[in-house]
Structures are given as C-alpha cells and as structure tokens.
Amino acid sequence: MNVLISNTFTASLARLTNQEQKAVKFTVFDLQVDPSRPSLRYHKLGSVRDPKFSSVRVSRDIRIIVHRDSESLLLCYVDHHDKAYEWAGRRKLETHPATGAAQFVEIAETVLQVVEPEVPYGTDFECEEPLLFAEVSDEELLAYGVPQDWIIEVRKVRSDDEALDVAAHLPEEASEALLKIATGEKPPIPARVAEDVDPFEHPDAKRRFRVVANEDELEQALDYPWEKWTIFLHPAQREIVEKDFSGPARVSGSAGTGKTIVALHRAVFLARKHEEARVLLTTFSETLANSLRIKLRRLISNEPKLAERLEVHAINEIGRRLYEAKFGKISLVTPEELTEVIREVSEREPEQGFAHRFLLSEWREVVDAWQLQTWEEYRDIRRLGRKTRLPEQHRTALWSVFEAVKRELRERELLTKAGMFNAVAESLRERRNPPFEFAVVDEAQDIDVPQLKFLAALGGDRPNSLFFAGDLGQRIFQQPFSWKSLGVEIRGRSQTLRTNYRTSHQIRMQTDRLLGPKVADVDGNVESRTGTVSVFNGPRPEICELESKEEERDLVGLWISDRLEEGISPHEIGVFARSTTELERAKEAVRQSGAEFNVLDESVETSPGKISISTMHLAKGLEFRAVAVMACDDEVIPLQDRIENVADDADLEEVYNTERHLLYVACTRARDRLLVTGIDPVSEFLDDLSLTPLAI
C-alpha cells in the first residue's frame, strides 16, 4: 500500500506542542510500517462528504485524519479531536475532472455564507461592481483547476477582496490563476496531462501530496516543516528550472516569489542531467551560502552521489580557493588596512586636496573594481554609475595617488579581492577544462564587478553555463554596473516569477510602494513588479509614528505580547533595526514583552524559544511569521552620515536607492504580521510605505 503525506498534515503537525508531535510521529511510523496493524484504532467518520476519511487515535484527545482506499493511505490532518473532525467534515478528496490532479476540495456552503442586504423599495443606489470573472468561461475556470463545486461561488466575485476570500479556499493552482486574472493578467491555459497519469503524480498534485517510500523519507517529511517552495516547484518555476538556455540566463522576482528555490532546483537539475559535470551553487555571503547548504541537503538527502558533484560556496571563498590552488597562499587586504593605506598616501600628498572618503570610493568602484593598470586606462574609462565628470587634470592628480596605493599594497604583499578575482579569471581563460561546468548564482543583484568577471571567465557563453537568480529591488550592497560590458548578456534569457508564497497580499502590496512598478539595470533590462500576486491574505501592516523612544518601546513590546498570545512562537518573530546603533531600542522592546531574545550575528542562526533581533543587512534570507521594523526615524533611514559624505551626485541617488531597498528587505521578511515604527519626525520612506500612517 502506498503511503502519502499531505502539506495540510505537516502544517497542522507543526502547530502542536513538542510532546504532542512526538506522540503523533510514533503513530505515523506505525501506520507506515503496517497500516493494517490491529493496535491502530481507525474510526469511521459520520456526517462527512467523503466516506473514505477515517480518524486514527494518537492519544486521549489527538486524532489523525487519514484517507484510505485499497491502494493508498493518505495522511491528511492532525489536531485535537473536535478540530480534526471539523476539518474532515468540510472537505473531500477528488480527482479534478479537467486537470486530472488530486486535490482537497472544501465544501463551499460550509465556508461562504453570503447575506444579501435588505434594500427598502424605491431606494436609490449605485450600480453594483461588475463581476470580476465574467469574461472567463466555465471551461477555462475548470482548466485552471477550479473545482466544479466552486464555479458558482467564483462567478459571484465582484472585488479584489472577494477574490482573495474565495481564493483562500481553493487549491493552489486555481487560487493563483484567479488572483492573476484579478490583477489584469490572463494566465495561459495549462497543458492537459495524459489521462492515464496517477492523480497524485500530476504536477499540481505534487505541490501538496508526497509519496513516502520508506522510513527515512517519512522521517525527513516529519522533521522539516512542509515548505512547498523548497520541495515542490510551481509549474512555471519548473519550466525555468528545466529550460535549455543558449547562454547566461537570469530569473527575477520580488521578495517571496521563490527565486532561491528555483536556483536550488536548477543546480540539482543540471547535476542530474549531466552525470559527470561539477556544479557550483554560490551567493555573495557565507551566511547565505550556509542557508543554501541546509536547503540543498534537504532536497537531495537520499542522493549522496549527487552531492559529491554539487558544491556550495560563498563567491569570495571559492575565489580564494581557486586562487590558492593556482598561485599559493594569499593575504587579502582588509577594509581597515585599505582605509589606512589610502589615508597615509593622501596625507603624503596633501596638495591634491581630495577627501579620504572620495578617494576610497573612487578606488573601490573604479580603479580596483575594473583593475585599471595604466593612466591611459583610467583616463579613458567610462565611469559607470558615477555621474560627476572629472576633468583630465583631476584624473591626473588622482592617478598619482592610486599608483602610490598600488605600490604600498605590493610592498606590504597584500592583494585586493578584485585583484584575486582578476588573477583567477585570467587563469581560467587559459584552462581547457573549467573547475565547474555550470554555476548557479543566488542573490545575484549583490555580486560585484570582479566577481562577475570571474563568473564570465568560468562560464563564458556556453549554453546553460551561468544561471542567476536575484531581484534588483533587493540590491543593498553593490553599485549598479553593466553586465553586458563584462560579457554577460542576459537579454532575451531573463524571466520573472510573479507568484508570492511567503508574504501576505496586504504586506506585499504595501511594501511594493517603496520601489515603484519597475526597476531597471544599467543595461536596460527592466524588471516589472506589476502582475505579482500573493497566494494568501492577512492583516494590514501597521505603520506607527511615536513621540518618544519610550512610547515606541511600550508599543512594540505590547505588539510582541499580542503575537505570542495568538500562538506565534518566539522564534517565528523577528525585530529589525537599521544598524547596530539602534539595536538597543529593539532589545528594550523585546524585554518589555517578557520574551527571551537572540541578537543575530554573521552566522544568522535563529534560536528555538527566542525572538530574533538583527540589523536590516542581516535580514537577507530570513523569514518570520511576524516582523517589527523599529527606529525608522528621520536621519536613521536613509542614514544621515551616508548622505552627508557622498562622493559625487550619483552616490546620493545610490544612497537613497539602497536605503529604500534595505527597508524593503526588512519588511518583506514578514509572512503574516508587520509593524513598522519610528519617532517623530519619522523617515520620509514611511510616507511611501503607507499613504495613511497610523499616529499613536
């Protein structure tokens, strides 16, 4: 007998206490080993629409809802007795008549009870809004996966809010299609699957049902929360993962649309398809690389040989490894050492009159990034991203400073990261066989010029060799630059994900105001944020302007206490501030709630039973059910120190862009609840985040 597990089961399991979960797991293992064991207490459910539903007793009050027939046993749901029975009473398991996918269908009349208001005779009233799905035929609705029983309810929808309410009760594929139609997009009709395909093997069914072949697979499914965005792919995501590209390709999408998961699956797909190939999965920081390693282990835990050809590294680390393998041990200059060298050189030539900060910026963004070796190269380079023009006499003076910096670094036997990547790139061009046949890059918006040079040398323009996943709206570390000028042309091979799985409709709609409808790169590639839909609803974000730090502390502390009383676990709550200077305000607020907390460092490891406190820069890759973003004061974000010390006109624009992106990243870590606070006068960004901030 096949044993299957549903995402509704693992989601309900995660809501039980640790002791209850342990008891459930013991019972589930018994079910998997021998579903017909006499000691298992099956109980037929009365008054349910699906006669194949049964309950299995776990303890005095905990019941597992299973769906049984002669060929399979499906674990559907687990909860306390009454809630478990209530869940089963509202659902039935069906094979959709048009798509052929197995799906749970809620009983419509138990969910929606529309009460028509009484209107006195002769009352004047405005015409009702038009029906939202009037132009979509019944056949199209069925093709999108809408259950037959729900066609009538879908036909009644007149507003976006009603569409969200109905979509929340539909299978994922139907929900996503309706929400896209509601935003003005007409999704393509999915291709029909062969009639002889098992309903549980249908691509849509694989998003919610999983066959567990043995105890190891069952243990993995129970130990890790059900993350459909990690284990299963949306059909649109799978198409990108498995597509052949003639050269470098990029997938984009706003926060929560599954770019990282596409990158993970792309790396695995390439390793499976090319049996001898080595695949590099990389990102811009060790913190995110570690997160990728964990997810990759979950994805291929039963394929150890595949893991031997799949390497996950932070991009700077793999650059160092390849350099040292070719040239020997390396001493990289630290940011502090570089600042010291530039200060010493400029003080020896005070007549030049350039500020230290400008020299450091010009060195990092132009001279070192592009590895300029001669005066002629510096004189002629297009200063991409730096709009202030430098007369030739100024460039002459600057080059004398930079030549001195180069000499000083050589004398100290220090190499810059850009120099390291340049040397690695040159060595790769001379090699017949690259160390990796394929490279997949996550958070690609934050890789810099030297890193992209290295990737270009690694992959060149070979088909499928380079695959990037990123979001220009989340670029918080790097100056924009031309990928095309470095030989990485993704035009025509760039696709956008538009289904958000992580962030509620309300949070996504409000945070998107920080960025605008479109974001473009230097090469003219435009990422549109319109047409993106979230697959679930939630409360509106709260944007609060306070009079004092004490008021902010009390408000955030009370908000956290309310979330804990709602049943949100401490480790599912995150509190962010712009920088370390404001972290003490976050600590005081959490102390006010009485909860324990953990201040995240570069390892970014959350702790069970503790609220996570972090700077916004460390928020990358994290997600929480509830997030409080504090200290959004004027002169804190955007940071006044950055504004006052801009090196040129372009830097000022760049400061505002990256500070907006930073706030966007912090806010979009929230799944269900978001609170943003600041002290009067608050950050100007809060006006964009909410047109009507709530004053306290």
Secondary structure by P-SEA (a helix, b strand, c coil): cbbbbbaaaaaaaaaccaaaaaaaaaaaaaaaaccccccbbbbbbcccccccbbbbbccccbbbbbbbccccccccccccaaaaaaaaaabbbbccccccbbbbbccccccbbbbbbbbccccccccccccccccccaaaaaaacccccaaaaaaacccaaaaaaaaaaccaaaaaaaaaaaacccccccccccccccccccaaaaacbbbbccaaaaaaaaacccccccccccaaaaaaaacccccbbbbbbcccccaaaaaaaaaaaaaaacccbbbbbbcccaaaaaaaaaaaaaaccccaaaaaabbbbcaaaaaaaaaaacccbbbbbcaaaaaaaaaaaaaacccccccaaaaaaaaaacccccccccaaaaaccccccccccccaaaaaaaaaaaaaaaaaaaaaccccaaaaaaaaaaaaaacccccccbbbbcccccccaaaaaaaaaacccccccbbbbbcccccccccccccccccccccccbbbbcccccccaaaaaaaaccccccccccccccccccccccccccccbbbbbbccaaaaaaaaaaaaaaaaaaccccccbbbbcccccaaaaaaaaaaaacbbbbbccccccccccbbbbbcccccccccccbbbbccccccccccaaaaaccccaaaaaaaaaaaaaaaaaaaaccccbbbbbbcccccccccccccccccc
